[in-house]
Amino acid sequence: MAKLLLLGLLLYGGWILLRRSAPALTIDEKEARAILGVDNLADAEAIRAAHRRLVSAVHPDRGGSAELARRINAARDVLLKRRH
């Protein structure tokens, strides 16, 4: 039982380190719009809807790609930040 707990803690620690080591994505607004498939008139609601639609299709928990999900998240963040 103790070995299993130790293994779980080690795996969790490794996961935390991997999450923190991923470099930040730098994408511009044009690329972000292309990724989400929205135009320059899209409001925050349309941006969030496009994000939900895309990320649900490529989420790693559903067999998708972590990198694609990361790019979609970054695109959402860039566009929503520009709206404020």
N, C-alpha and C positions, 0 to 999 in steps of 0.2 A: 504494500500500500504506500509506504513512504517513497519507494523508488518511482512509483507512478506519479506521485505528487511532485517529486523533484524533476522528473522528465517534463511534466506539464509546465512547471515554472521556467525551465530552460527554454522550452519551445516558445512560450509567451515572451520571454525576454528577447529572443532572437527575432520574433515577429516585430516587436517594438523597435528594435534597432534597424530592421529593414525598412519599416515605414518612415522613420526619420531620415534615412539616408537618401531617399528619392529626391533628385534635384527638382526645383520648381520649374514648371513649364512657363515659357514666355511666348504667348501668342498675341497677335494684334487683333483689333476689333473685326477686321475683314475676315481673317481666318476663323475667328470665333463664330461669326455669322454663318460662314460656310459649313462649319462643323455641325451647328445646330439646325441649319436650314431655315434661318429666319432672315427677314430683310431689315433694313435700317429703321423701319417704322414700327418694329415689333415692340410691344410694351413688356413690362416685367412678367405679366401673367403668361403671355405667349412664349417668352423665353423659358420660363419654368416648365410650361407644358411640353415644349420641345425637348427640354432636358430630361424630364421624366420618361417620355416616350423612348428616347434613345438609350438612356442609361439602363432602363429595364430590359432592353434587348441585348445589351452587351455586358451586363454585370457579371463579375467573376463567379458569384454564387450560382449563376444560371449557366455556367460553362462558357462565359464570354471572356474577354480579354481585360486584364487589369489596366493595361496601357490605354485602351480605347475609353474605358470608363474614366480614367484620369484626364484624358484630353477633353472629354465631354464635360466633366466637372469644371475644368479650367475655363472652357468656353463660356459656360454659364456664369462663372465668377467674373470674368472680364466684362461681359455684357451687362450684368446687373450692377457692377461697380460704376460703369459709365452712365448708368441711368440716374445715379444719385448726384 
